[in-house]
Amino acid sequence: MEKFVINIGRQLGSGGKSVGEAIARRLGIRVYDKELINFAAEQSGLCPEIFEKADEKEARSLFATLFGYLRLPFAGEDAGCTNVLSSEALFKIQSDVIRDLAARESCVFVGRCADYILREHPHAVNIFVTAPDADRIARLRDRCGCSEEEARALMERGDARRRDYYNYYSSRTWGVASTYHLTVDSSVLGIEGTADFILDFAARKLDMKF
């Protein structure tokens, strides 16, 4: 079977990560989300904290970017954790990790502009998972143990951060149906049912049997 990738964009609280995990479990492949931070850190020799601070956040100002490049040549041995490194440089490192993984194995990527980074991949399926605000707030409250107001604020901030990150690096529009092969509401079928639905769609698109 040809190597393939399923890229999942998602609204915060939509269950997109859980859907990705269910898909990976059914196919016996790996799902990559936060793990990409550690892989990028290992490949670059930088500490994970740098990537965590830049994770799915829009690029810093031009001043911060230039400041990071100017400081880097004069840093000491612990520079990996103390330097200001441009968000664009961190995105480039993480992009290389994503391309390398996609070239070596079939897998599921959650977020991180993977659909854009792998836009030339011959066997990629790009999905966006959404859900009504009420369902997302309920999921966030259950996950975080917070109030409805706190969950709504968390949801709005998370969506804004992901939208700004995706739009900045991809020059596409986050969450718009035309950006993806399939946009699906996880509240209709639930996590497992949504995973089944996406797998059926992916099998048809890729002309593969899973």
PyMOL commands that set and color helices and strands:
alter all, ss='L'
color gray80, all
select helices_A, chain A and resi 16-27+35-44+48-54+62-74+79-82+87-104+114-117+133-144+148-170+177-179+186-206
alter helices_A, ss='H'
color red, helices_A
select strands_A, chain A and resi 5-10+30-32+107-110+124-130+182-185
alter strands_A, ss='S'
color yellow, strands_A
deselect
rebuild
show_as cartoon
